Amino acid sequence: GMALGLRQKQNPAFVYISMSDGELDEGATWESAMAASHHRLSNLICLVDINNQQA
């Protein structure tokens, strides 16, 4: 929501997401990724820590 809101306000800021590889198994994560792709959010940066640990 933040990345889309910033773009609509023509704010040049970026939104950074930090997550682990375990979160990539959750459906909500992929729904968010598909929404970001659909809205072509080029101001959204996702960093994934691949540590092979899942809670």
N, C-alpha and C positions, 0 to 999 in steps of 0.2 A: 504494500500500500504506500509506503514512504517513497519508493522510487517513482511510482506513477504520479503521486501528488507533486513531487519536485519537478517532474517533467511538465506537468500541466501548468505549474507556476513559472515555467521557463527558468528554473533555478539550475545552474550548471553543476551542482553538487552530486557526488556519488554516494551510493548506499553500499556498504560492505557487509557481507554475511560470513560468519565463521561457523563451521560445523564439522562434525566428525563423520567418518565413513559409515558408522552405524546408523546415522540419521538418514542415509540414502535408501534405507530399506523401508522407510515409512511413506505411506501414500500421500500424506499432506505435503511432504517435501516435493514430491514429483508434481502434485497439483500446482504448487507455487511456481515451480520451474516452468511448467507448461503455460501458466498465466503470464509469466514474465516474457516468455518467447512470443506468445500471442500479441502482447502489447509492445513488443520490440523494445524492451527496456535496456538500452545501452548504457544506462547509468547505474546498473546493478552488477556488483562484483561479488562472486561467491568463492570463498577459500575453503578447501576441504582438507582436513587433517586425516590422512590415511594411516591409521594406527592399528588396524585390524582388531580393535576391541569394540565389542558391542555389548551394551548393557541389557 
